[in-house]
Amino acid sequence: MKIEWKGREAINNIKAYSPGKAIAEVKKELGLDNVYKMASNENPLGPSPLAIESIKNNMANIHIYPDGSSLILKKELAIKNEIKVENIIVGNGSDEIIKLLGESFLEEGDTIIMGDPSFSEYDYIGNLMGAKVKKIPLVNFAFNLEDILDNLDDSVKIIALCNPNNPTGTVLGKEALIDFIDRIPENIIVVLDEAYKEYAGENFFSGINFVKEGKNNVLILNTFSKIYGLAALRVGYGIGSEPLISWITRAKEPFNVNVLAQVGAKAALNDVDHVKQSIELNLKGKEFLYKEFLARGFAYSESGANFIWVDIKHDSKKVFEGLLKKGVVIRPGNVFGANNHIRVTIDKPEINKYFIDMLDEVIREI
Ligand SMILES: Cc1ncc(COP(=O)(O)O)c(C=O)c1O
């Protein structure tokens, strides 16, 4: 007899994440020699050479379980961020920390508030834990903080703000953020997801300041997947008050971050040249793409990240499919509920140029 599987009630509301196709698969399917992935906001310069060297040097140690607390990496992060080791949790990507946060704090009857559109992982953990996900529409591509404040009630446990936001790239200013955090009751956790902060420029105001001031309810998320170019290794970290970090740590698997990820991240953190070059390349690419979009009358939102959210005035699904056939993978806006937008990762100059040429061709063909 065949068993009809039925999972937990909360799982009914979740569709398995459908990642973009792997480059090798796209090449094979479409018979293309080159495919440019401008869909996941990875670093076009690749990983830091120092990280590669460190990983190579540690390959012979993979028969030993990794340090479950990632202590050496945490010590390095503590020095760099001028905080204590106890304020840090390292995860298998920041995705894991988002999940641990949900597992630690959300249950049925609770609410998590996020922007719309914003990073889908917050939607996922809310649903996974059987909580309610309240999505507050963005205004002018940015979080509507007043609307979020108006939506607070006793059920709200977490507010998730990506700064810069994914997919719109918008950055929350210092005054607005300070005022917002001041008005949030201490029993609500505010996540400030700063996955792209290194691209946001010198005036960026990081939420780490709240943690240093002793705010109990602010969690900062960072990742090695973006500017540090280590997306495949899966390593990210959270910074928060000691009690908050210790609650989240309870939900953690014993050996969540592998040894190559730990040593690679530590080396990348100190590769100042790699970070500097990555920022410069991104700035150049951003200026080029802004100019090209303006010339075509495509409105974009100012981005503090390594991607641009742009209104291409045509059906994003068709544009996505057209570009894919020409070897360019972007993120169509329809997955974020914005049919005429796309999110495109800023790449190297020649690839940005190829993307624009192909975009013109695709739009002509639609
Ligand atoms: C805002 C934001 N947070 C977190 C992540 C996940 O990063 P990680 O690779 O560290 O899991 C991403 C990845 O796209 C992101 O855009």
The ligand as an ORCA input file, in Angstrom:
! r2SCAN-3c Opt
* xyz 0 1
  C      19.877     40.264      2.055
  C      20.519     38.922      2.055
  N      20.749     38.306      3.210
  C      21.320     37.096      3.263
  C      21.692     36.429      2.116
  C      22.235     35.053      2.224
  O      23.582     35.029      2.293
  P      24.379     33.693      2.630
  O      25.001     33.246      1.372
  O      25.368     34.142      3.670
  O      23.428     32.691      3.181
  C      21.476     37.032      0.879
  C      21.835     36.318     -0.358
  O      21.443     36.626     -1.431
  C      20.869     38.302      0.845
  O      20.604     38.906     -0.311
*
